[in-house]
Amino acid sequence: MAVINAADVAKLRRVTLAGMMDCKKALEESEGNFEKAIEIIRKKGQAVANKRADKEASEGVVLSKVAPGGKTGVMMVLNSETDFVAKNADFMALANKILDIALANNPANLDELKSLPMDGGKVGEKVVEYVGIIGEKLDLSYFEKIEAAHVQAYIHPGNRLATMVGFTVAGIEDQVYKDIAMQIAAMNPVAVDKDFVSDAVIASEIEIGKEQARLDGKPEEMLEKIAQGKLAKFFKESTLLNQDFVKDNKMTIRQYLHSFNKELTVTEFKRFTLNL
């Protein structure tokens, strides 16, 4: 039987982040073969993942980050089964490492992110390995990116809500960009502006407005006008540029941005929240 020393165990721990005893057992089973020991730990992770396949990974973290230069931002969600694990140092280290890999490699979508190399394997494979390390079902479930003249990211304390927003103009003071990212977090707009709202959503809002007016006993010939009024209110309350600025409700977000630069506006934004 091969002699397993503490240095070998520590090395395997650094590579796999598995527990010390798990590393020792894997090295003993592989008779000291380091690569086989890694494979044993990977297989253990897969086995635990299979056993926990019916569990719901509805907790976790939502993270967003901007690359150096400020022109590309990424957002991702790594789910766990419990909030306890979501606060685990190993879990957070994994989430932040994946986030940095995404920033460095600029994948087009979630599938590409899962296929990127990570520590001798792929990102998706490493998530499975961590199931064995952490003992809960994990799921890399969401990934989005924004590219713009300037991108701002915001993570609400607790890592359960994050936003990311692209702007047309760079070089404005940082607080302006942060204000908009936090506005999106607080007010949850459905679109940047009314022109970004889909025809399906508009039709639905008009129908809802008509039905509400009908239930209020309004005459049939007035329903369309009333519904259009409710639609205008919907645009005001639910589209970012038309919302009142939460820090000064005497101006809209559009007016706030234009007070710094007439060309400054939002190109797109992303917002994701776990159940709060």
DADA-V145716 format. One record per residue. PHI is phi in whole degrees, 0 to 359 (* if undefined). OMEGA is omega in degrees with one decimal (none if undefined). Layout:
# DADA-V145716
<<PHI;OMEGA> <PHI;OMEGA>>
This chain:
# DADA-V145716
<<*;-179.2> <293;176.7> <277;-179.7> <257;-179.5> <258;-175.9> <298;-179.3> <294;178.1> <296;179.6> <298;-179.6> <297;178.9> <296;179.3> <296;176.9> <298;-179.8> <296;-177.2> <285;-172.0> <256;-174.2> <62;174.5> <285;179.6> <294;-177.4> <300;-179.4> <293;177.2> <297;178.7> <294;179.9> <298;-180.0> <296;-179.6> <295;178.5> <292;176.8> <295;-179.3> <295;-178.8> <270;-178.7> <56;174.9> <87;179.0> <284;-172.2> <296;-178.5> <295;177.8> <294;178.3> <296;176.3> <299;-179.8> <296;177.7> <299;179.6> <294;176.2> <299;-179.9> <296;177.1> <298;177.9> <299;179.4> <295;-179.4> <297;178.1> <295;178.3> <299;179.8> <297;-179.1> <294;-175.6> <257;-175.3> <298;-178.7> <272;178.6> <280;-179.6> <259;178.2> <265;-173.7> <254;174.7> <262;177.3> <130;-178.4> <225;172.4> <245;-176.2> <234;173.8> <221;-175.8> <202;-178.5> <247;179.2> <289;173.7> <307;-176.0> <103;172.0> <76;-175.7> <255;178.9> <226;176.7> <230;177.8> <230;176.0> <224;179.5> <213;176.5> <235;171.3> <247;-175.7> <265;170.5> <228;178.4> <279;-174.8> <232;176.7> <293;178.6> <301;179.0> <293;179.9> <300;178.9> <262;-179.5> <292;-176.4> <298;179.0> <295;178.9> <297;179.7> <294;178.0> <296;177.5> <298;-178.5> <300;-179.0> <291;177.6> <293;177.6> <296;178.8> <300;179.2> <293;176.0> <297;178.2> <297;179.2> <296;-176.5> <287;-172.3> <249;175.0> <53;178.8> <295;-177.7> <281;-174.9> <202;-177.1> <297;-179.6> <298;177.9> <295;177.5> <299;-178.9> <296;-178.3> <269;-178.6> <290;179.7> <292;178.5> <205;174.2> <50;177.5> <83;177.0> <223;176.7> <240;-177.5> <306;-179.1> <299;178.7> <293;-179.5> <294;176.1> <299;177.9> <296;178.5> <301;-178.5> <292;173.7> <301;177.7> <291;-179.3> <286;-173.8> <270;176.3> <91;175.7> <228;173.1> <295;176.0> <239;-178.7> <210;171.4> <276;-163.0> <254;-172.0> <210;174.3> <208;174.4> <218;175.6> <221;176.4> <227;173.1> <238;-176.6> <199;177.5> <301;172.5> <213;177.7> <238;178.4> <240;177.0> <245;176.7> <216;174.2> <241;179.0> <290;178.6> <310;-176.8> <106;176.1> <63;179.2> <252;-179.7> <214;177.7> <217;175.9> <226;178.4> <207;-174.1> <218;178.4> <256;-178.0> <235;-177.9> <277;-173.9> <231;174.3> <265;173.6> <89;173.6> <282;-178.6> <300;-172.4> <304;-175.5> <298;179.1> <297;178.7> <297;-180.0> <296;179.3> <302;-178.3> <288;177.5> <299;179.3> <284;174.4> <299;178.9> <297;177.8> <298;-174.5> <283;-169.0> <253;173.4> <47;178.0> <294;-179.8> <271;-177.7> <198;178.9> <294;-177.3> <212;-176.3> <295;178.7> <291;179.7> <268;-179.8> <280;-176.2> <292;177.3> <301;-179.0> <295;179.4> <293;179.1> <298;179.2> <299;179.4> <294;180.0> <295;177.6> <296;179.6> <296;177.2> <297;179.0> <299;178.4> <296;-178.1> <294;177.1> <297;178.9> <295;178.8> <298;178.6> <293;176.9> <279;176.9> <86;179.8> <288;-179.8> <295;-174.5> <302;-177.0> <289;-179.6> <263;-171.4> <297;-177.8> <297;-179.6> <296;179.3> <296;-179.1> <296;178.4> <295;176.1> <295;177.5> <292;177.5> <295;178.0> <299;177.2> <294;177.2> <300;178.1> <301;-178.6> <295;-174.2> <272;-167.2> <242;174.5> <248;-167.7> <308;-172.9> <293;-179.1> <262;177.3> <291;169.7> <293;177.4> <291;-173.9> <296;-178.8> <271;177.4> <199;-174.0> <285;173.6> <277;178.0> <223;174.6> <275;175.9> <298;177.8> <300;179.7> <295;178.8> <299;179.6> <296;-178.0> <291;177.3> <291;177.6> <258;179.7> <196;-176.6> <297;179.3> <268;-175.9> <280;174.7> <209;-178.0> <259;177.7> <273;178.1> <193;174.9> <212;174.7> <231;176.7> <216;177.4> <220;176.6> <224;167.6> <280;-178.6> <304;-178.2> <260;none>>
